[in-house]
C-alpha cells in the first residue's frame, strides 16, 4: 500500500499548481482559503508551508496576482488569476481533452464518449 500512497502523493504534488490556478479562476482567495480548498478537494492535509511557496512561485511567474486588502484590523493578501494564468489554464484544459482523456476517463471509471 505504501507504493500506492507514494504514487498518489507525487500525482497530487504535480497537480497542485493546476488545481490552484483552477480555484483562482473561480474566485479571489486568501492563501489560508486556498489551503482549506486544497484539503477539501483532495482529501489530504495541506499546510501553509506547502501552499504559500506555490503561490509565491505562481505570482513570480505572473500567473496570479496577490493584492493586500483590509479586513477589519487585519490585512489579508488575496490572490487572483491573471490573463496569463487563464491562458495557461486553458492550455492545460486543451491538453486534457486530447488523447490522454481516454486514460483519465478510465481512471475515473467513466465510459469514453467516443
Order of alpha helices (4+ residues) and beta strands (2+ residues): alpha-beta-alpha-alpha-beta-beta-alpha-alpha
